[in-house]
Amino acid sequence: MRRKLIAAIGVAAVLTGVAACGGSDNKSDSGKSSSAGPADFKGKTLNVWLMSGSNPPGWTKDITAAFEKQYPGAKLKITVQQWDGIQQKLTTALSESTPPDVIEVGNTQTPYYAATGGLKDLTSVKADIGGNDWAPSLNGSAVYNGKQFAAPWYFASRVVVYNKKIWTAAGITTPPKTQDELFSDLDKIKAKGTKDAFYLPGQDWYGFDGFLLDAGADLVKKDGDKYTGNLDTPQAASAISLYKKLNGYGTAPKDKDEATPQQSDVFAKGDVGAFLGLGWEAAGAITKNPALKDQVGFFAFPGKTAAKTASVFVGGSNLAITQGSKNPELAQDFLKMAMSDQFEGELAKEGGVVPNKASLDSNLSGNEFGTVSAAAAANGGTTPLIPAWGSVENVPNPITTLFMTGVLQGQSPSAAAKKADAEIDKRLSQQ
C-alpha cells in the first residue's frame, strides 16, 4: 500500500492550502445562512481540545481575543491534551452527550474517528471554510468515503536536533550529507566521551515509520477484501537494523517512547549530541536550559547518498467538529478563523510548522527547524489512511512493543515481525 505523500515535487507545490477567511458569515452547520447574529451566542463557551505542542502561546492568545471579539459575551476555552493515551480519551469523549466542540486529530487517526461516527460531516461547508483550495495529497487524511470530516491544519516532519557545541568539540563543522557520514560523526562524538551521541528511545514510532518509508516497507498489504500486517519483509528488517544501530549510540531505553522521559528534558541537560525530534521539543529544551539557545541546530536525516535526504513520516493535524457539538455554528467559524491566512501564518511563524498554504511558507523565514522540516517533508509519507489503522496504533502499539522493542532486546527481525503482524491482523479484522 503506497504511503508516499509528496514524492518528487517540492513542498510549496503541494502545500497549497486554505483560502483566506474572514470572520463569521453567520451560517449554520448545513452551510445555509442563519438568522442568528454574534450577540445570540452570548454566554456560550466553545470547547476546543488541542494537543500538546500544537498551540504556541502567542497564537493561542491572539485567536482567543479575535474569537471573543467576534462573539461578544462568548468564550473560547482551549484545553491542551497529551498525546499519550489520547485515542482512548477521545473515544470516550466522543461517545458522551457533551463532547468538546472542536478537536485536533492526528492525520493518521482522522479516518478512524470519521468511520466510527464521532466527527461531523463538513462536506456541505467545505467551500465556506476554504476547502476548495486544499490539495488532494494534503487533504486525503481528512476525507472518508468521499466526504469531508475535518480540515487540514498543519504539518511537520522530524529532523535531527543537535548540540553544535558537542559536534564542534568533536571536530565536526558541517552536518552530514549521507548516513555513512552521520555514523562517522557519531563515532567521533562518542570517542570524545559523550555517552549519548545520539539519543533514540526504542519506541519512537513515528521516527521509525520514516525509516520504514525510506526502506520502501509497506505496513499493510491487501489480502482479498481485507488488510493484513506486512512487517515480515526484508525492507522492514533493513529499517529496524538502522534503528537499532542508532539506538546503540546512546543510553535511551529500549522499551520506552520519546515522551518517557520527554526528549526535550533529556536534551536540556546539555550532554546529548543529537536526537530525532520536532521544533517544540527543541524549544522546550531551550526554555529549560537557556544556555542552549545558540547551540541548537537542525538538519534533515540524511539518505544513503547525498542526492536526497531520507524519507520521513510527515505528521500533521486536522481540526474537526464533533458530531455531538452543542455549538456547531461557533465551531464552524472557529475553523474558518484557524484556517485563515492570519492564523495559519502566525502558527507557522511561531510554531515552526509547515502551513497549509504555499504562499504562507515565507512565515518560516528565520525559523531553522521549520525550514529544514519543510524541506524534509518533500520526501515524506504517512501511515496507511484506512479507518482500521487507528486500532493498530492504540496502546499498546504492536509495532513498538512487539517489533521494535523485540528486535532491540535480541529477537530476530523476522520472529518479532511475525508476532507484531499477528496482532496487527487481529486489530485490523475487528473493524
Secondary structure, 3 states (H helix, E strand, C coil): CCCECCCCCCHHHHCCCCCCCCCCCCECCCCCECCCCHHHHCCCEEEEEEECCCCCHHHHHHHHHHHHHHCCCCEEEEEEECCCCHHHHHHHHHHCCCCCCEEEEECCCHHHHHHCCCECCCHHHCCCCCHHHCCHHHHHHHEECCEECCEEEEEEECEEEEEHHHHHHCCCCCCCCEHHHHHHHHHHHHHCCCCECCECCCCCHHHHHHHHHHHCCCCEEEECCEEEECCCCHHHHHHHHHHHHHHCCCCCCCCCCCECCEHHHHHHCCCECEEEECHHHHHHHHHHCHHHCCCEEEECCCECCCCCCCCEEEEEEEEEEECCCCCHHHHHHHHHHHHCHHHHHHHHHHHCCECCCHHHHHHHCCCHHHHHHHHHHHHEECCCCCCCHHHHHCCCCHHHHHHHHHHHCCCCHHHHHHHHHHHHHHHHHCC
